[in-house]
């Protein structure tokens, strides 16, 4: 199943990267290797989106308590995935292909 989405990396170090190659596979779809473009509408397989939702990043927060610097680490989502609605042109193209 293909889904129209916009994927945004939330890690500050990845904001300038236009795309990245991801590999995912299971017994139903086989092995999928895909270039995922960031910050623009694209069609992506559901298996790739599921893998991206599971990816996390580490956030470090520094706090000074009683003169000592304390570093706290948290896990957070690595990507923001926005499912986009189908436009009239998308619907027409899908109807034409069926």
Backbone as CSV, one residue per row, in Angstrom:
resi,resn,N_x,N_y,N_z,CA_x,CA_y,CA_z,C_x,C_y,C_z
1,UNK,0.852,-1.178,0.000,0.000,0.000,0.000,0.895,1.238,0.000
2,UNK,0.606,2.159,-0.894,1.366,3.406,-0.993,0.563,4.536,-0.349
3,UNK,1.262,5.424,0.355,0.623,6.531,1.061,1.328,7.829,0.674
4,UNK,0.552,8.877,0.445,1.131,10.189,0.128,1.447,10.890,1.449
5,UNK,2.736,11.217,1.663,3.179,11.787,2.932,4.206,12.890,2.715
6,UNK,4.439,13.630,3.783,5.548,14.583,3.855,6.347,14.198,5.093
7,UNK,7.628,13.872,4.901,8.490,13.404,5.980,9.506,14.488,6.299
8,UNK,9.586,14.851,7.588,10.512,15.878,8.040,11.413,15.295,9.116
9,UNK,12.750,15.365,8.935,13.632,14.900,10.007,13.610,15.889,11.168
10,UNK,13.497,15.376,12.383,13.440,16.232,13.562,14.821,16.469,14.174
11,UNK,15.797,15.676,13.780,17.163,15.852,14.278,17.791,17.061,13.585
12,UNK,18.338,17.987,14.360,18.915,19.216,13.809,20.057,18.949,12.849
13,UNK,20.801,17.867,13.067,21.928,17.545,12.193,21.485,17.059,10.819
14,UNK,20.221,16.629,10.680,19.746,16.092,9.408,18.887,17.081,8.626
15,UNK,18.683,18.273,9.142,17.774,19.226,8.493,18.234,19.645,7.098
16,UNK,19.524,19.662,6.837,20.029,20.081,5.527,20.102,18.958,4.508
17,UNK,19.815,17.731,4.911,19.920,16.588,4.007,18.631,16.485,3.179
18,UNK,18.720,16.450,1.842,17.509,16.396,1.028,16.832,15.025,0.989
19,UNK,17.618,13.943,1.168,17.045,12.602,1.107,17.980,11.603,1.792
20,UNK,17.459,10.392,1.980,18.253,9.325,2.587,17.742,7.988,2.054
21,UNK,18.623,6.995,1.974,18.244,5.665,1.497,17.890,4.795,2.698
22,UNK,16.723,4.150,2.635,16.278,3.245,3.689,15.988,1.880,3.084
23,UNK,16.243,0.835,3.855,15.949,-0.534,3.437,15.040,-1.169,4.462
24,UNK,14.016,-1.856,3.982,13.073,-2.525,4.867,12.554,-3.764,4.135
25,UNK,12.176,-4.764,4.896,11.641,-5.961,4.265,10.859,-6.800,5.247
26,UNK,9.963,-7.600,4.717,9.244,-8.581,5.510,8.861,-9.743,4.603
27,UNK,8.192,-10.742,5.156,7.892,-11.928,4.361,6.822,-11.676,3.298
28,UNK,6.031,-10.624,3.451,4.967,-10.349,2.497,5.437,-9.500,1.319
29,UNK,6.218,-8.475,1.590,6.631,-7.547,0.526,7.999,-7.868,-0.053
30,UNK,8.794,-8.630,0.666,10.162,-8.852,0.236,11.033,-7.696,0.706
31,UNK,12.151,-7.474,0.019,13.111,-6.453,0.418,12.880,-5.179,-0.394
32,UNK,12.699,-4.048,0.282,12.472,-2.763,-0.380,13.615,-1.826,-0.012
33,UNK,14.277,-1.273,-1.017,15.314,-0.262,-0.806,14.804,1.001,-1.480
34,UNK,14.676,2.091,-0.726,13.982,3.278,-1.228,14.727,4.546,-0.836
35,UNK,14.791,5.491,-1.765,15.297,6.828,-1.459,14.105,7.641,-0.971
36,UNK,14.167,8.098,0.274,13.080,8.876,0.862,13.468,10.348,0.824
37,UNK,12.654,11.149,0.160,12.902,12.591,0.062,12.252,13.290,1.253
38,UNK,12.963,14.255,1.809,12.479,14.982,2.979,11.858,16.309,2.575
39,UNK,10.897,16.767,3.377,10.277,18.091,3.270,9.560,18.352,1.953
40,UNK,9.085,17.310,1.288,8.277,17.472,0.087,7.313,16.299,-0.024
41,UNK,6.158,16.506,-0.638,5.184,15.419,-0.758,5.722,14.282,-1.619
42,UNK,5.635,13.053,-1.113,6.083,11.872,-1.850,5.135,10.711,-1.571
43,UNK,5.200,9.700,-2.424,4.461,8.459,-2.221,5.437,7.448,-1.644
44,UNK,5.102,6.884,-0.486,5.982,5.933,0.179,5.226,4.650,0.528
45,UNK,5.906,3.500,0.499,5.268,2.255,0.920,4.967,2.272,2.423
46,UNK,3.886,1.630,2.813,3.483,1.575,4.224,4.574,0.928,5.088
47,UNK,5.290,-0.071,4.553,6.353,-0.731,5.317,7.476,0.250,5.669
48,UNK,7.822,1.127,4.737,8.854,2.135,4.993,8.390,3.124,6.057
49,UNK,7.135,3.533,5.995,6.601,4.476,6.986,6.582,3.857,8.376
50,UNK,6.229,2.580,8.461,6.213,1.904,9.761,7.621,1.872,10.365
51,UNK,8.632,1.615,9.530,10.017,1.601,10.002,10.454,2.991,10.455
52,UNK,10.056,4.042,9.719,10.423,5.406,10.091,9.746,5.838,11.397
53,UNK,8.514,5.372,11.632,7.821,5.703,12.885,8.520,5.092,14.091
54,UNK,9.193,3.956,13.902,9.882,3.274,14.996,11.255,3.876,15.303
55,UNK,11.821,4.639,14.376,13.156,5.226,14.596,13.092,6.321,15.652
56,UNK,14.125,6.366,16.506,14.187,7.378,17.551,15.524,8.100,17.503
57,UNK,15.589,9.194,18.230,16.835,9.969,18.375,17.015,10.279,19.856
58,UNK,18.221,10.635,20.234,18.535,10.968,21.621,18.586,12.491,21.771
59,UNK,17.877,13.006,22.770,17.899,14.436,23.089,18.624,14.596,24.416
60,UNK,19.621,15.473,24.446,20.346,15.750,25.691,19.934,17.106,26.239
61,UNK,19.567,17.124,27.503,19.225,18.371,28.179,20.204,18.569,29.324
62,UNK,20.791,19.757,29.392,21.748,20.077,30.447,21.100,21.026,31.440
63,UNK,21.286,20.720,32.725,20.684,21.525,33.783,21.714,21.686,34.907
64,UNK,21.786,22.861,35.497,22.706,23.115,36.612,21.896,23.085,37.909
65,UNK,22.271,22.145,38.798,21.598,21.997,40.092,22.671,22.026,41.179
66,UNK,22.561,22.985,42.094,23.517,23.135,43.201,24.960,23.219,42.700
67,UNK,25.163,23.916,41.602,26.510,24.114,41.075,27.028,22.952,40.251
68,UNK,26.288,21.869,40.127,26.715,20.719,39.324,25.891,20.661,38.040
69,UNK,26.580,20.322,36.967,25.917,20.204,35.678,25.384,18.784,35.521
70,UNK,24.080,18.664,35.301,23.445,17.366,35.147,22.950,17.249,33.710
71,UNK,23.313,16.141,33.068,22.899,15.892,31.689,21.835,14.794,31.714
72,UNK,20.686,15.104,31.151,19.603,14.123,31.050,19.395,13.788,29.576
73,UNK,19.176,12.510,29.323,18.963,12.059,27.945,17.557,11.481,27.821
74,UNK,16.912,11.799,26.703,15.575,11.299,26.420,15.534,10.761,25.001
75,UNK,14.652,9.792,24.782,14.409,9.316,23.427,13.187,10.023,22.870
76,UNK,13.255,10.387,21.591,12.143,11.055,20.931,12.058,10.558,19.485
77,UNK,10.961,10.863,18.836,10.786,10.479,17.437,11.874,11.111,16.576
78,UNK,12.319,10.375,15.558,13.345,10.894,14.658,12.754,11.640,13.468
79,UNK,11.504,11.291,13.089,10.887,11.895,11.907,9.446,12.298,12.203
80,UNK,9.033,13.401,11.599,7.637,13.808,11.626,7.023,13.357,10.307
81,UNK,5.970,12.539,10.380,5.333,12.004,9.179,3.915,12.552,9.109
82,UNK,3.652,13.343,8.078,2.336,13.940,7.870,1.679,13.268,6.674
83,UNK,0.536,12.616,6.899,-0.214,12.002,5.802,-0.989,13.103,5.098
84,UNK,-0.792,13.215,3.790,-1.412,14.285,3.010,-2.694,13.798,2.340
85,UNK,-3.692,14.666,2.225,-4.919,14.276,1.534,-4.672,14.177,0.025
86,UNK,-5.471,13.361,-0.620,-5.342,13.215,-2.070,-5.969,14.415,-2.773
87,UNK,-5.262,14.946,-3.749,-5.788,16.057,-4.544,-6.652,15.492,-5.672
88,UNK,-7.334,16.363,-6.387,-8.171,15.936,-7.508,-7.310,15.260,-8.581
89,UNK,-6.102,15.781,-8.803,-5.205,15.190,-9.791,-4.757,13.788,-9.366
90,UNK,-4.502,13.605,-8.053,-4.123,12.283,-7.541,-5.256,11.285,-7.729
91,UNK,-6.466,11.703,-7.415,-7.638,10.826,-7.561,-7.862,10.443,-9.020
92,UNK,-7.678,11.402,-9.905,-7.844,11.126,-11.343,-6.793,10.133,-11.833
93,UNK,-5.563,10.296,-11.385,-4.488,9.388,-11.791,-4.738,7.983,-11.247
94,UNK,-5.227,7.883,-10.015,-5.538,6.562,-9.443,-6.695,5.906,-10.176
95,UNK,-7.713,6.670,-10.507,-8.864,6.118,-11.236,-8.451,5.653,-12.629
96,UNK,-7.550,6.395,-13.247,-7.077,6.058,-14.593,-6.255,4.769,-14.586
97,UNK,-5.480,4.549,-13.510,-4.630,3.354,-13.434,-5.417,2.085,-13.117
98,UNK,-6.619,2.222,-12.558,-7.434,1.036,-12.215,-8.242,0.584,-13.347
